[in-house]
Amino acid sequence: MTNQLQQQGNVPAESNKQNAMVTRVAEKVQSMVENNQINIPENYSIVNAVQAAYFKLTEVDFKKKTSLIDSATKESVAFSLQDMAIQALSVAKNQGYFIVYGDKMQFTRSYHGTQAVIKRMTGVKDIWANVIWKGEKFDVEYNQRGQLAFKSHEVDWKAATGNKDDIEGAYCIIERDDGVQFLTVMTIEEIKTSWSQSSMATVQNKYPQEMAKRTVINRAAKAFINTSDDSDLFIGAINRTTENEFDNERKEINPEYEINKNANKEELDITSPVIEQPKATKQNGEISQEKEHEPAGTATAEDDAPPF
C-alpha cells in the first residue's frame, strides 16, 4: 500500500517518526478510496493535505511554549486528520481548523470548507450566502411547491459597514443540478442565539459578516447532509466536524504550540475518539468549570485572516 501511494505522489519518499502519522492516515484514507467507500477528487492530494495539517498542529508559538498536538491523544489527532482527508479539505485553503475537547482533538470546518463539501455531494451544483444589511430590501415568497424561495435582494453597498449591529440577517441558497434552489434565511436574532451557544465571541465580534454567513451556511447544509445518498463514511466525517459546534461545556485550545519530540513513537490505530467534556472542579466550596479558550485556528486580536 505504501509503495502504491508513493508512486501516486500520495506519500512522501522519506519514512521517519516525524511523518509516520501522516503516512498512516494517508494509507487509511487511500484504502477507503480503493475499496470504493469514499470518493476523493482527482486533484486532491491526500498526503499533501494531511502533511500541511500536521505541520500546522506542530507550529511553535514562542509565547505559549507548547503545541496543539501535545494537548490531545495521538489517536484523536490521527482520527481528526482522517476526517479532514475524507472530506477532501485543506487547512492550507482555510477550509477548517482543529479544536481540542478535553484531550480529544476534532477537525472543524470553516464556511469555505462547508461550501466545498456541499458542492461535492451528489446532485448539488452550487451553494452561496449573503448578509442582509439595514436599509436593504430583501423579499422572499412561497413557490408552487409551498417552499420558501428567494425573490429579490436590493443591495446597498454603503450599508455593509462591517458592524454587527447593522446586520439584519443572512441567507443561503443551495442549487441542485436540475436548477431547483433551496433557500435558508436567518434573522440576526436567530444568528445571535446560535452564537450565544458558542465560545467564539472574539471572532464573531470582529468578523460578524463572515461569521453570519458561516452560521446560515451550516444550517442550510444540514438538510442536504442528513438526506444525502453519499457514502456513510463521508457523511459521518461531515457530521463529526460540527457535532460539538455549539457545546458550551467544551474546552478549546489554541493550536500554535511547541513541537513534542516523542509525538509519533507509537503505532496508531485510527479509531473514533470519545469526546470528553471538561471536568468540574471545586474551589472554595464552589463548583466551577474549566476555563474556555479560543478555538484552534480561529482569529484572535492579532490575526488578520481568520479561517471562518
ABEGO torsion letter per residue (X at the ends): XAAAAAAAGABBABBBAAAAAAAAAAAAAAAAAAAGABBBBAABBAAAAAAAAAAAAABBBAAAGBBAAAABBAAAAAAAAAAAAAAGBBAAAGAEBBBBBEABBBBBBBAAAAAAAAAABBGBABBBBBBBBBGBBBBBBBBAAGBBBBABBBBBAAABAGBAAABAEBBBBBBBAAGBBBBBBBBAAAAAAAAAABAAAAAAAABAAAAAAAAAAAAAAAAAAAABABBAAAAAAAAAAAAAAABAABBBBBABBBBBAAAAABBBBBBBBBBBBBBBBBBGGBBBBBBBBBBBGBBBAABABBAX
